[in-house]
Amino acid sequence: MRVMKNCADCLITMQSSAIPGYWIMNDLALLSVSEMVEADRLTVAGGIASLALMENAGRAVAHEARAMAQPGTRIQVLCGPGKNGGDGFVAARLLKRLGYEVQVTCLVEPDRLKGDSAEMARAWNREFAGGTNLDLSDADLIIDALFGSGLSRPLEGPAAEIVDRLRQFSNCKPILAIDVPSGIDADTGRAPAGRDGPLYHATRTVTFFRAKPAHLLLPGRGLCGALTIADIGIPSNVLDRIRPRTFRNDRLLWQPHRRPLGTSEHKYSRGHAVVVSGTATRTGAARLAARGALRIGAGLVTVASPQDASVVNAMHLTAIMVEPFNAPNGLSEILADERRNVVVVGPGCGVGETTQRMVEIVIAAGANAVLDADALTSFEGAPERLLTLTRAMPGIVLTPHDGEFKRLFPDATGSKIDRARYAASRCGATVILKGADTVIASSDGRAAINCNAPPTLATAGAGDVLAGFVAGLLAQGMPSWSAACAAVWLHGECANVFGPGLIAEDLPEQLPKVLARLSGQH
């Protein structure tokens, strides 16, 4: 077993044999319910029996249970009518053989079970209780094998009652969930159809082959507890057929696209980022973004400053240059120098026609752009105007939080991944849909879920620094989706390194430590 990732809310481990060269993108893949069904189908079509997969899954569950309960103690296994229940029957049989006192409760009568689940129930070869005869009070460990990733409707009836009991006992009993805690949609991390329902906190969750989106999306991530990904015999090459497009955001995802420093480098070869400032009383956001861009490696950074703000900005900046202009049209003169290859518009710029016009000027100049905050809100009520601009120019990154996102894409529905993908497709750009479970989506359909951001990032100005991180990486020639993924991960890691008491100004100053670790210098 090897530790794969230490997330803000969950520890992910992976039980897997080391297969050289198979990981990176495939190892970081997150599989939807339909993709996992296809992985099972391809595996069975390749000659591995589905019953063997279920036996291996149950064995992985039993392995985790042994780590959570002392030998000889009482384990209550709750089985549902589908494959998840079959995994539970296997685990019960193996744990009973190991000397545990095991009781099985099933939602349905034995004659209603089908396929492999029915076969594993027969192999259990002992009585099990119906769902109404459930007593969890003297269990030392509860295994939730009710509903796994296949749940597509809200829980109701006896199933809802049992999960409500799990919620009541979750503070005092260890609970091991199979795939996801029952009641969670594995694709969205929420109750199916977004409806409220009984949800509980598992102590640990064991899933198979690859993690699912719900393991990283909220609220699912916070409900799964520690997560183990178990190898049950599905060959990794099935991913070559499935071609997953959703990934866990990790340095292995984008590190190969990050440009290393060469011995012949000079500041002009590292790109020149421009950050557009607001007026005299709204300059701080632009300086935060500019500092982020410079720290992350842009060779030069200029703050394009309205005339009335130039002195204020100049008094606070040293290595970062200040260039006055008359907004909005004077921005064209600043961008006439083609070496200025990326522009940040939005932080502190103000909402209105002036900011709209500056966005138009930036895109007309052919520069890469990071559109944040006011650059997005300024197009509320006229989102198609912005989308027409972004579709005309590759290398655009939008960085909305939920409120800004809804103003531009009020018709976006589905999971957070679905919504981010929809927006990226509509605008032909990379979209960073921010939050504790930030999703980074590309217009080509790729999406990554970030999980290293601590709660301390909920502080004024943190988003401005993130915009600067993205711009600094774009300035160095990093592809937009990779730059966005890298910036989001580095942003979270800087917050983790600093710890409690974080304010936005602290984030760029942690980058040297984080980047040194990435390069193996620490």
PAGUBA-453397 format. One record per residue (C-alpha): residue number from 1; residue in one letter; x, y, z. Coordinates in nm, 2 decimals, always signed. Layout:
% PAGUBA-453397
{NUM "A" {X Y Z}}
...
END
This chain:
% PAGUBA-453397
{1 "M" {+0.00 +0.00 +0.00}}
{2 "R" {+0.14 +0.34 -0.08}}
{3 "V" {+0.02 +0.69 +0.01}}
{4 "M" {-0.09 +0.87 -0.30}}
{5 "K" {-0.21 +1.20 -0.17}}
{6 "N" {-0.26 +1.39 +0.15}}
{7 "C" {-0.57 +1.60 +0.08}}
{8 "A" {-0.72 +1.87 +0.30}}
{9 "D" {-1.01 +1.65 +0.40}}
{10 "C" {-0.90 +1.30 +0.31}}
{11 "L" {-0.60 +1.07 +0.31}}
{12 "I" {-0.59 +0.87 -0.02}}
{13 "T" {-0.40 +0.55 -0.03}}
{14 "M" {-0.37 +0.29 -0.31}}
{15 "Q" {-0.33 -0.08 -0.28}}
{16 "S" {-0.16 -0.16 -0.61}}
{17 "S" {+0.14 -0.34 -0.76}}
{18 "A" {+0.40 -0.11 -0.90}}
{19 "I" {+0.37 -0.12 -1.28}}
{20 "P" {+0.64 +0.10 -1.43}}
{21 "G" {+0.51 +0.37 -1.67}}
{22 "Y" {+0.14 +0.31 -1.62}}
{23 "W" {+0.07 +0.60 -1.40}}
{24 "I" {+0.08 +0.98 -1.43}}
{25 "M" {-0.24 +1.06 -1.63}}
{26 "N" {-0.39 +0.72 -1.59}}
{27 "D" {-0.30 +0.70 -1.22}}
{28 "L" {-0.46 +1.04 -1.16}}
{29 "A" {-0.78 +0.95 -1.35}}
{30 "L" {-1.12 +0.98 -1.18}}
{31 "L" {-1.38 +0.75 -1.32}}
{32 "S" {-1.75 +0.84 -1.35}}
{33 "V" {-2.01 +0.57 -1.28}}
{34 "S" {-2.05 +0.50 -1.65}}
{35 "E" {-1.67 +0.48 -1.70}}
{36 "M" {-1.64 +0.23 -1.41}}
{37 "V" {-1.91 +0.02 -1.56}}
{38 "E" {-1.72 +0.01 -1.88}}
{39 "A" {-1.40 -0.08 -1.70}}
{40 "D" {-1.58 -0.38 -1.55}}
{41 "R" {-1.72 -0.48 -1.89}}
{42 "L" {-1.39 -0.46 -2.06}}
{43 "T" {-1.22 -0.66 -1.79}}
{44 "V" {-1.48 -0.93 -1.81}}
{45 "A" {-1.46 -0.93 -2.19}}
{46 "G" {-1.09 -0.98 -2.15}}
{47 "G" {-1.13 -1.30 -1.96}}
{48 "I" {-1.15 -1.21 -1.59}}
{49 "A" {-1.47 -1.34 -1.43}}
{50 "S" {-1.70 -1.08 -1.27}}
{51 "L" {-1.73 -1.31 -0.97}}
{52 "A" {-1.35 -1.29 -0.93}}
{53 "L" {-1.37 -0.91 -0.93}}
{54 "M" {-1.63 -0.92 -0.66}}
{55 "E" {-1.43 -1.17 -0.45}}
{56 "N" {-1.13 -0.93 -0.48}}
{57 "A" {-1.34 -0.63 -0.39}}
{58 "G" {-1.47 -0.81 -0.08}}
{59 "R" {-1.12 -0.91 +0.02}}
{60 "A" {-1.01 -0.55 +0.00}}
{61 "V" {-1.30 -0.45 +0.22}}
{62 "A" {-1.20 -0.72 +0.47}}
{63 "H" {-0.84 -0.60 +0.47}}
{64 "E" {-0.95 -0.25 +0.56}}
{65 "A" {-1.19 -0.38 +0.83}}
{66 "R" {-0.91 -0.58 +1.00}}
{67 "A" {-0.72 -0.25 +1.04}}
{68 "M" {-1.02 -0.09 +1.20}}
{69 "A" {-1.14 -0.36 +1.44}}
{70 "Q" {-0.96 -0.59 +1.68}}
{71 "P" {-0.97 -0.97 +1.62}}
{72 "G" {-1.28 -1.13 +1.77}}
{73 "T" {-1.48 -0.81 +1.79}}
{74 "R" {-1.83 -0.76 +1.65}}
{75 "I" {-1.88 -0.64 +1.29}}
{76 "Q" {-2.21 -0.54 +1.15}}
{77 "V" {-2.23 -0.56 +0.77}}
{78 "L" {-2.52 -0.38 +0.59}}
{79 "C" {-2.58 -0.52 +0.24}}
{80 "G" {-2.79 -0.37 -0.03}}
{81 "P" {-2.95 -0.55 -0.33}}
{82 "G" {-2.68 -0.48 -0.59}}
{83 "K" {-2.31 -0.54 -0.64}}
{84 "N" {-2.21 -0.34 -0.33}}
{85 "G" {-2.41 -0.58 -0.13}}
{86 "G" {-2.22 -0.87 -0.29}}
{87 "D" {-1.89 -0.71 -0.19}}
{88 "G" {-2.03 -0.70 +0.16}}
{89 "F" {-2.12 -1.07 +0.17}}
{90 "V" {-1.77 -1.15 +0.06}}
{91 "A" {-1.62 -0.94 +0.33}}
{92 "A" {-1.85 -1.09 +0.59}}
{93 "R" {-1.75 -1.44 +0.49}}
{94 "L" {-1.38 -1.37 +0.51}}
{95 "L" {-1.40 -1.18 +0.84}}
{96 "K" {-1.60 -1.46 +0.99}}
{97 "R" {-1.33 -1.70 +0.89}}
{98 "L" {-1.08 -1.48 +1.06}}
{99 "G" {-1.26 -1.51 +1.39}}
{100 "Y" {-1.47 -1.19 +1.40}}
{101 "E" {-1.83 -1.21 +1.52}}
{102 "V" {-2.01 -1.10 +1.21}}
{103 "Q" {-2.38 -1.01 +1.16}}
{104 "V" {-2.52 -0.94 +0.82}}
{105 "T" {-2.83 -0.73 +0.75}}
{106 "C" {-2.97 -0.71 +0.40}}
{107 "L" {-3.23 -0.47 +0.26}}
{108 "V" {-3.40 -0.75 +0.06}}
{109 "E" {-3.48 -1.11 +0.10}}
{110 "P" {-3.23 -1.37 -0.04}}
{111 "D" {-3.46 -1.47 -0.33}}
{112 "R" {-3.46 -1.11 -0.46}}
{113 "L" {-3.08 -1.10 -0.50}}
{114 "K" {-2.95 -1.15 -0.85}}
{115 "G" {-2.63 -1.25 -1.04}}
{116 "D" {-2.30 -1.24 -0.85}}
{117 "S" {-2.46 -1.09 -0.54}}
{118 "A" {-2.69 -1.38 -0.51}}
{119 "E" {-2.40 -1.62 -0.55}}
{120 "M" {-2.20 -1.44 -0.28}}
{121 "A" {-2.50 -1.44 -0.05}}
{122 "R" {-2.52 -1.82 -0.09}}
{123 "A" {-2.15 -1.85 -0.02}}
{124 "W" {-2.21 -1.66 +0.31}}
{125 "N" {-2.42 -1.97 +0.40}}
{126 "R" {-2.56 -1.82 +0.71}}
{127 "E" {-2.87 -1.64 +0.81}}
{128 "F" {-2.89 -1.27 +0.78}}
{129 "A" {-3.15 -1.03 +0.92}}
{130 "G" {-3.38 -0.81 +0.73}}
{131 "G" {-3.34 -0.43 +0.72}}
{132 "T" {-3.60 -0.37 +1.00}}
{133 "N" {-3.42 -0.59 +1.25}}
{134 "L" {-3.12 -0.37 +1.28}}
{135 "D" {-2.93 -0.30 +1.61}}
{136 "L" {-2.60 -0.11 +1.57}}
{137 "S" {-2.55 -0.03 +1.94}}
{138 "D" {-2.31 -0.32 +2.02}}
{139 "A" {-2.12 -0.32 +1.69}}
{140 "D" {-1.75 -0.25 +1.71}}
{141 "L" {-1.74 -0.17 +1.34}}
{142 "I" {-2.01 -0.11 +1.08}}
{143 "I" {-1.95 -0.19 +0.71}}
{144 "D" {-2.18 +0.00 +0.47}}
{145 "A" {-2.24 -0.22 +0.17}}
{146 "L" {-2.58 -0.08 +0.09}}
{147 "F" {-2.54 +0.13 -0.22}}
{148 "G" {-2.21 +0.22 -0.39}}
{149 "S" {-2.14 +0.42 -0.71}}
{150 "G" {-2.45 +0.30 -0.88}}
{151 "L" {-2.70 +0.50 -0.67}}
{152 "S" {-2.90 +0.72 -0.90}}
{153 "R" {-3.20 +0.82 -0.69}}
{154 "P" {-3.26 +0.96 -0.35}}
{155 "L" {-3.28 +0.71 -0.07}}
{156 "E" {-3.62 +0.64 +0.07}}
{157 "G" {-3.80 +0.39 +0.29}}
{158 "P" {-3.59 +0.14 +0.49}}
{159 "A" {-3.27 +0.24 +0.31}}
{160 "A" {-3.31 +0.60 +0.42}}
{161 "E" {-3.39 +0.49 +0.77}}
{162 "I" {-3.08 +0.28 +0.79}}
{163 "V" {-2.86 +0.56 +0.66}}
{164 "D" {-3.02 +0.79 +0.91}}
{165 "R" {-2.91 +0.55 +1.18}}
{166 "L" {-2.56 +0.55 +1.04}}
{167 "R" {-2.56 +0.93 +1.07}}
{168 "Q" {-2.67 +0.90 +1.44}}
{169 "F" {-2.39 +0.65 +1.51}}
{170 "S" {-2.11 +0.80 +1.30}}
{171 "N" {-1.98 +1.01 +1.59}}
{172 "C" {-1.94 +0.71 +1.82}}
{173 "K" {-1.88 +0.40 +1.59}}
{174 "P" {-1.62 +0.35 +1.32}}
{175 "I" {-1.79 +0.30 +0.98}}
{176 "L" {-1.63 +0.16 +0.67}}
{177 "A" {-1.81 +0.25 +0.34}}
{178 "I" {-1.77 +0.06 +0.02}}
{179 "D" {-1.72 +0.29 -0.29}}
{180 "V" {-1.90 +0.59 -0.13}}
{181 "P" {-2.10 +0.64 +0.18}}
{182 "S" {-2.46 +0.53 +0.09}}
{183 "G" {-2.67 +0.82 -0.01}}
{184 "I" {-2.40 +1.00 -0.22}}
{185 "D" {-2.40 +1.02 -0.60}}
{186 "A" {-2.05 +0.91 -0.70}}
{187 "D" {-2.05 +1.15 -0.99}}
{188 "T" {-2.15 +1.47 -0.81}}
{189 "G" {-2.05 +1.42 -0.44}}
{190 "R" {-2.41 +1.51 -0.35}}
{191 "A" {-2.73 +1.33 -0.28}}
{192 "P" {-2.88 +1.22 -0.62}}
{193 "A" {-3.06 +1.48 -0.81}}
{194 "G" {-2.93 +1.74 -0.57}}
{195 "R" {-3.20 +1.66 -0.32}}
{196 "D" {-3.15 +1.67 +0.06}}
{197 "G" {-3.13 +1.33 +0.21}}
{198 "P" {-2.98 +1.14 +0.50}}
{199 "L" {-2.60 +1.15 +0.47}}
{200 "Y" {-2.34 +1.04 +0.72}}
{201 "H" {-1.96 +1.07 +0.78}}
{202 "A" {-1.77 +0.75 +0.71}}
{203 "T" {-1.45 +0.68 +0.90}}
{204 "R" {-1.29 +0.53 +0.60}}
{205 "T" {-1.40 +0.45 +0.24}}
{206 "V" {-1.26 +0.18 +0.02}}
{207 "T" {-1.31 +0.21 -0.36}}
{208 "F" {-1.18 +0.01 -0.65}}
{209 "F" {-0.94 +0.06 -0.94}}
{210 "R" {-0.97 +0.44 -0.95}}
{211 "A" {-1.12 +0.72 -0.73}}
{212 "K" {-1.45 +0.87 -0.83}}
{213 "P" {-1.54 +1.24 -0.86}}
{214 "A" {-1.74 +1.22 -0.53}}
{215 "H" {-1.43 +1.14 -0.34}}
{216 "L" {-1.29 +1.49 -0.42}}
{217 "L" {-1.60 +1.70 -0.48}}
{218 "L" {-1.78 +1.85 -0.18}}
{219 "P" {-1.97 +1.76 +0.02}}
{220 "G" {-1.87 +1.40 -0.07}}
{221 "R" {-1.50 +1.45 +0.01}}
{222 "G" {-1.58 +1.55 +0.36}}
{223 "L" {-1.81 +1.25 +0.41}}
{224 "C" {-1.57 +0.98 +0.29}}
{225 "G" {-1.31 +0.99 +0.56}}
{226 "A" {-0.98 +0.83 +0.47}}
{227 "L" {-0.99 +0.69 +0.12}}
{228 "T" {-0.83 +0.37 +0.00}}
{229 "I" {-0.82 +0.28 -0.37}}
{230 "A" {-0.78 -0.10 -0.40}}
{231 "D" {-0.65 -0.30 -0.69}}
{232 "I" {-0.91 -0.58 -0.76}}
{233 "G" {-0.76 -0.71 -1.09}}
{234 "I" {-0.89 -0.46 -1.34}}
{235 "P" {-0.60 -0.41 -1.58}}
{236 "S" {-0.48 -0.05 -1.62}}
{237 "N" {-0.48 -0.07 -2.00}}
{238 "V" {-0.87 -0.06 -2.00}}
{239 "L" {-0.81 +0.32 -1.95}}
{240 "D" {-0.66 +0.33 -2.30}}
{241 "R" {-1.01 +0.24 -2.43}}
{242 "I" {-1.21 +0.45 -2.18}}
{243 "R" {-0.99 +0.76 -2.23}}
{244 "P" {-1.10 +0.93 -1.90}}
{245 "R" {-1.11 +1.31 -1.91}}
{246 "T" {-1.13 +1.39 -1.54}}
{247 "F" {-0.83 +1.39 -1.31}}
{248 "R" {-0.71 +1.46 -0.96}}
{249 "N" {-0.51 +1.78 -0.98}}
{250 "D" {-0.16 +1.68 -0.88}}
{251 "R" {+0.19 +1.80 -0.97}}
{252 "L" {+0.24 +1.49 -1.18}}
{253 "L" {-0.05 +1.62 -1.40}}
{254 "W" {+0.12 +1.94 -1.50}}
{255 "Q" {+0.49 +1.92 -1.39}}
{256 "P" {+0.60 +1.79 -1.74}}
{257 "H" {+0.46 +2.11 -1.89}}
{258 "R" {+0.64 +2.34 -1.65}}
{259 "R" {+0.94 +2.51 -1.81}}
{260 "P" {+1.26 +2.46 -1.62}}
{261 "L" {+1.52 +2.74 -1.59}}
{262 "G" {+1.80 +2.70 -1.84}}
{263 "T" {+2.16 +2.84 -1.81}}
{264 "S" {+2.10 +3.08 -2.11}}
{265 "E" {+1.77 +3.22 -1.96}}
{266 "H" {+1.72 +3.60 -1.94}}
{267 "K" {+1.43 +3.80 -1.81}}
{268 "Y" {+1.28 +3.86 -2.16}}
{269 "S" {+1.28 +3.49 -2.23}}
{270 "R" {+1.06 +3.43 -1.92}}
{271 "G" {+0.77 +3.64 -2.05}}
{272 "H" {+0.63 +3.98 -1.95}}
{273 "A" {+0.30 +3.99 -1.76}}
{274 "V" {+0.08 +4.30 -1.74}}
{275 "V" {-0.17 +4.35 -1.46}}
{276 "V" {-0.43 +4.62 -1.50}}
{277 "S" {-0.48 +4.82 -1.18}}
{278 "G" {-0.80 +4.98 -1.05}}
{279 "T" {-0.82 +5.35 -0.95}}
{280 "A" {-0.63 +5.51 -0.66}}
{281 "T" {-0.85 +5.36 -0.39}}
{282 "R" {-0.86 +5.01 -0.55}}
{283 "T" {-0.49 +4.93 -0.63}}
{284 "G" {-0.42 +4.65 -0.38}}
{285 "A" {-0.57 +4.36 -0.58}}
{286 "A" {-0.35 +4.44 -0.89}}
{287 "R" {-0.04 +4.45 -0.68}}
{288 "L" {-0.12 +4.11 -0.52}}
{289 "A" {-0.17 +3.96 -0.87}}
{290 "A" {+0.15 +4.12 -0.99}}
{291 "R" {+0.35 +3.99 -0.70}}
{292 "G" {+0.22 +3.64 -0.77}}
{293 "A" {+0.31 +3.66 -1.13}}
{294 "L" {+0.67 +3.77 -1.05}}
{295 "R" {+0.73 +3.52 -0.78}}
{296 "I" {+0.61 +3.23 -0.99}}
{297 "G" {+0.87 +3.31 -1.26}}
{298 "A" {+0.75 +3.57 -1.51}}
{299 "G" {+1.06 +3.76 -1.63}}
{300 "L" {+0.90 +4.10 -1.60}}
{301 "V" {+0.58 +4.23 -1.46}}
{302 "T" {+0.42 +4.57 -1.52}}
{303 "V" {+0.12 +4.72 -1.35}}
{304 "A" {-0.08 +4.92 -1.60}}
{305 "S" {-0.20 +5.20 -1.38}}
{306 "P" {-0.47 +5.46 -1.43}}
{307 "Q" {-0.31 +5.80 -1.40}}
{308 "D" {-0.47 +5.88 -1.06}}
{309 "A" {-0.33 +5.55 -0.92}}
{310 "S" {+0.02 +5.57 -1.05}}
{311 "V" {+0.18 +5.73 -0.75}}
{312 "V" {+0.01 +5.49 -0.51}}
{313 "N" {+0.13 +5.19 -0.70}}
{314 "A" {+0.48 +5.33 -0.75}}
{315 "M" {+0.52 +5.38 -0.38}}
{316 "H" {+0.45 +5.01 -0.31}}
{317 "L" {+0.64 +4.85 -0.59}}
{318 "T" {+1.01 +4.79 -0.66}}
{319 "A" {+1.09 +4.51 -0.90}}
{320 "I" {+0.75 +4.54 -1.05}}
{321 "M" {+0.72 +4.83 -1.30}}
{322 "V" {+0.44 +5.08 -1.32}}
{323 "E" {+0.31 +5.23 -1.65}}
{324 "P" {+0.04 +5.50 -1.64}}
{325 "F" {-0.24 +5.50 -1.90}}
{326 "N" {-0.57 +5.66 -1.96}}
{327 "A" {-0.84 +5.40 -1.93}}
{328 "P" {-0.97 +5.23 -2.13}}
{329 "N" {-0.82 +5.31 -2.47}}
{330 "G" {-0.47 +5.39 -2.34}}
{331 "L" {-0.42 +5.02 -2.26}}
{332 "S" {-0.37 +4.96 -2.64}}
{333 "E" {-0.05 +5.16 -2.63}}
{334 "I" {+0.09 +4.95 -2.34}}
{335 "L" {+0.01 +4.63 -2.52}}
{336 "A" {+0.16 +4.74 -2.85}}
{337 "D" {+0.49 +4.59 -2.73}}
{338 "E" {+0.44 +4.22 -2.83}}
{339 "R" {+0.68 +4.10 -2.57}}
{340 "R" {+0.40 +4.17 -2.32}}
{341 "N" {+0.24 +3.84 -2.37}}
{342 "V" {-0.01 +3.80 -2.09}}
{343 "V" {-0.25 +4.04 -1.92}}
{344 "V" {-0.46 +4.01 -1.60}}
{345 "V" {-0.78 +4.21 -1.61}}
{346 "G" {-1.03 +4.24 -1.34}}
{347 "P" {-0.89 +4.26 -0.99}}
{348 "G" {-1.00 +4.60 -0.85}}
{349 "C" {-1.08 +4.73 -1.20}}
{350 "G" {-1.44 +4.82 -1.12}}
{351 "V" {-1.76 +4.69 -1.28}}
{352 "G" {-1.89 +4.86 -1.59}}
{353 "E" {-1.83 +4.96 -1.95}}
{354 "T" {-1.47 +5.07 -1.90}}
{355 "T" {-1.37 +4.72 -1.78}}
{356 "Q" {-1.56 +4.56 -2.07}}
{357 "R" {-1.37 +4.78 -2.31}}
{358 "M" {-1.03 +4.69 -2.16}}
{359 "V" {-1.11 +4.32 -2.20}}
{360 "E" {-1.19 +4.38 -2.56}}
{361 "I" {-0.86 +4.57 -2.61}}
{362 "V" {-0.66 +4.29 -2.44}}
{363 "I" {-0.81 +4.02 -2.66}}
{364 "A" {-0.78 +4.23 -2.98}}
{365 "A" {-0.41 +4.27 -2.89}}
{366 "G" {-0.36 +3.90 -2.92}}
{367 "A" {-0.22 +3.85 -2.57}}
{368 "N" {-0.30 +3.56 -2.34}}
{369 "A" {-0.53 +3.68 -2.07}}
{370 "V" {-0.65 +3.60 -1.72}}
{371 "L" {-1.00 +3.74 -1.67}}
{372 "D" {-1.09 +3.76 -1.30}}
{373 "A" {-1.34 +3.93 -1.07}}
{374 "D" {-1.47 +4.26 -1.22}}
{375 "A" {-1.37 +4.15 -1.57}}
{376 "L" {-1.63 +3.88 -1.54}}
{377 "T" {-1.90 +4.06 -1.34}}
{378 "S" {-1.89 +4.35 -1.59}}
{379 "F" {-2.04 +4.12 -1.85}}
{380 "E" {-2.34 +4.02 -1.63}}
{381 "G" {-2.65 +4.06 -1.85}}
{382 "A" {-2.44 +4.04 -2.17}}
{383 "P" {-2.24 +3.71 -2.13}}
{384 "E" {-2.25 +3.63 -2.50}}
{385 "R" {-2.05 +3.95 -2.56}}
{386 "L" {-1.77 +3.81 -2.35}}
{387 "L" {-1.80 +3.46 -2.49}}
{388 "T" {-1.77 +3.59 -2.84}}
{389 "L" {-1.44 +3.76 -2.74}}
{390 "T" {-1.29 +3.46 -2.56}}
{391 "R" {-1.38 +3.22 -2.85}}
{392 "A" {-1.18 +3.43 -3.08}}
{393 "M" {-0.85 +3.40 -2.89}}
{394 "P" {-0.69 +3.09 -2.74}}
{395 "G" {-0.49 +3.12 -2.42}}
{396 "I" {-0.77 +3.28 -2.21}}
{397 "V" {-0.83 +3.17 -1.85}}
{398 "L" {-1.14 +3.27 -1.66}}
{399 "T" {-1.13 +3.24 -1.28}}
{400 "P" {-1.48 +3.28 -1.14}}
{401 "H" {-1.61 +3.19 -0.80}}
{402 "D" {-1.96 +3.05 -0.78}}
{403 "G" {-2.13 +3.39 -0.77}}
{404 "E" {-1.94 +3.52 -1.08}}
{405 "F" {-2.00 +3.19 -1.25}}
{406 "K" {-2.37 +3.21 -1.21}}
{407 "R" {-2.38 +3.56 -1.36}}
{408 "L" {-2.22 +3.44 -1.68}}
{409 "F" {-2.36 +3.09 -1.71}}
{410 "P" {-2.70 +3.09 -1.54}}
{411 "D" {-2.81 +2.79 -1.75}}
{412 "A" {-2.52 +2.56 -1.64}}
{413 "T" {-2.65 +2.25 -1.46}}
{414 "G" {-2.52 +1.92 -1.32}}
{415 "S" {-2.22 +1.85 -1.10}}
{416 "K" {-1.94 +2.11 -1.05}}
{417 "I" {-1.74 +1.92 -1.32}}
{418 "D" {-2.04 +1.94 -1.56}}
{419 "R" {-2.08 +2.31 -1.51}}
{420 "A" {-1.72 +2.39 -1.54}}
{421 "R" {-1.69 +2.18 -1.86}}
{422 "Y" {-2.00 +2.35 -2.00}}
{423 "A" {-1.86 +2.69 -1.94}}
{424 "A" {-1.52 +2.61 -2.09}}
{425 "S" {-1.69 +2.47 -2.40}}
{426 "R" {-1.91 +2.78 -2.43}}
{427 "C" {-1.62 +3.03 -2.40}}
{428 "G" {-1.35 +2.83 -2.58}}
{429 "A" {-1.12 +2.89 -2.28}}
{430 "T" {-0.99 +2.74 -1.96}}
{431 "V" {-1.22 +2.79 -1.66}}
{432 "I" {-1.11 +2.78 -1.30}}
{433 "L" {-1.44 +2.73 -1.10}}
{434 "K" {-1.30 +2.83 -0.76}}
{435 "G" {-1.39 +2.69 -0.42}}
{436 "A" {-1.26 +2.44 -0.16}}
{437 "D" {-1.30 +2.18 -0.44}}
{438 "T" {-1.18 +2.40 -0.73}}
{439 "V" {-1.25 +2.25 -1.08}}
{440 "I" {-1.02 +2.34 -1.37}}
{441 "A" {-1.18 +2.27 -1.71}}
{442 "S" {-1.04 +2.30 -2.06}}
{443 "S" {-1.24 +2.37 -2.37}}
{444 "D" {-1.13 +2.03 -2.50}}
{445 "G" {-1.32 +1.85 -2.22}}
{446 "R" {-1.04 +1.78 -1.98}}
{447 "A" {-1.11 +1.86 -1.61}}
{448 "A" {-0.92 +1.84 -1.29}}
{449 "I" {-1.04 +1.85 -0.93}}
{450 "N" {-0.81 +2.02 -0.68}}
{451 "C" {-0.80 +1.89 -0.32}}
{452 "N" {-0.50 +2.05 -0.14}}
{453 "A" {-0.66 +2.39 -0.06}}
{454 "P" {-0.69 +2.45 +0.32}}
{455 "P" {-0.97 +2.66 +0.47}}
{456 "T" {-0.73 +2.94 +0.54}}
{457 "L" {-0.74 +3.04 +0.17}}
{458 "A" {-1.09 +3.19 +0.24}}
{459 "T" {-0.93 +3.53 +0.29}}
{460 "A" {-0.95 +3.86 +0.10}}
{461 "G" {-0.71 +3.88 -0.20}}
{462 "A" {-0.63 +3.51 -0.23}}
{463 "G" {-0.81 +3.50 -0.56}}
{464 "D" {-0.60 +3.79 -0.69}}
{465 "V" {-0.28 +3.61 -0.61}}
{466 "L" {-0.41 +3.30 -0.79}}
{467 "A" {-0.48 +3.51 -1.10}}
{468 "G" {-0.12 +3.63 -1.08}}
{469 "F" {+0.01 +3.27 -1.05}}
{470 "V" {-0.18 +3.17 -1.37}}
{471 "A" {-0.05 +3.48 -1.55}}
{472 "G" {+0.31 +3.41 -1.45}}
{473 "L" {+0.30 +3.06 -1.58}}
{474 "L" {+0.13 +3.16 -1.90}}
{475 "A" {+0.40 +3.43 -1.95}}
{476 "Q" {+0.66 +3.15 -1.95}}
{477 "G" {+0.48 +2.96 -2.23}}
{478 "M" {+0.29 +2.70 -2.02}}
{479 "P" {-0.03 +2.57 -2.20}}
{480 "S" {-0.34 +2.73 -2.05}}
{481 "W" {-0.50 +2.43 -1.88}}
{482 "S" {-0.17 +2.30 -1.74}}
{483 "A" {-0.09 +2.66 -1.62}}
{484 "A" {-0.43 +2.68 -1.45}}
{485 "C" {-0.39 +2.34 -1.28}}
{486 "A" {-0.04 +2.42 -1.17}}
{487 "A" {-0.14 +2.76 -1.03}}
{488 "V" {-0.43 +2.62 -0.83}}
{489 "W" {-0.22 +2.34 -0.68}}
{490 "L" {+0.07 +2.58 -0.60}}
{491 "H" {-0.17 +2.83 -0.45}}
{492 "G" {-0.31 +2.56 -0.21}}
{493 "E" {+0.04 +2.43 -0.13}}
{494 "C" {+0.16 +2.78 -0.04}}
{495 "A" {-0.13 +2.81 +0.20}}
{496 "N" {-0.05 +2.47 +0.35}}
{497 "V" {+0.32 +2.57 +0.40}}
{498 "F" {+0.23 +2.89 +0.57}}
{499 "G" {-0.03 +2.75 +0.80}}
{500 "P" {-0.27 +2.94 +1.03}}
{501 "G" {-0.29 +3.32 +1.02}}
{502 "L" {-0.26 +3.33 +0.64}}
{503 "I" {-0.33 +3.66 +0.45}}
{504 "A" {-0.31 +3.70 +0.08}}
{505 "E" {+0.03 +3.88 +0.10}}
{506 "D" {+0.18 +3.57 +0.25}}
{507 "L" {+0.11 +3.34 -0.05}}
{508 "P" {+0.37 +3.46 -0.30}}
{509 "E" {+0.63 +3.45 -0.03}}
{510 "Q" {+0.59 +3.08 +0.02}}
{511 "L" {+0.65 +3.00 -0.34}}
{512 "P" {+1.03 +2.97 -0.31}}
{513 "K" {+0.99 +2.68 -0.05}}
{514 "V" {+0.72 +2.51 -0.26}}
{515 "L" {+0.91 +2.54 -0.59}}
{516 "A" {+1.23 +2.42 -0.42}}
{517 "R" {+1.05 +2.10 -0.30}}
{518 "L" {+0.92 +2.04 -0.66}}
{519 "S" {+1.27 +2.07 -0.80}}
{520 "G" {+1.41 +1.83 -0.53}}
{521 "Q" {+1.62 +2.09 -0.35}}
{522 "H" {+1.45 +2.02 -0.02}}
END
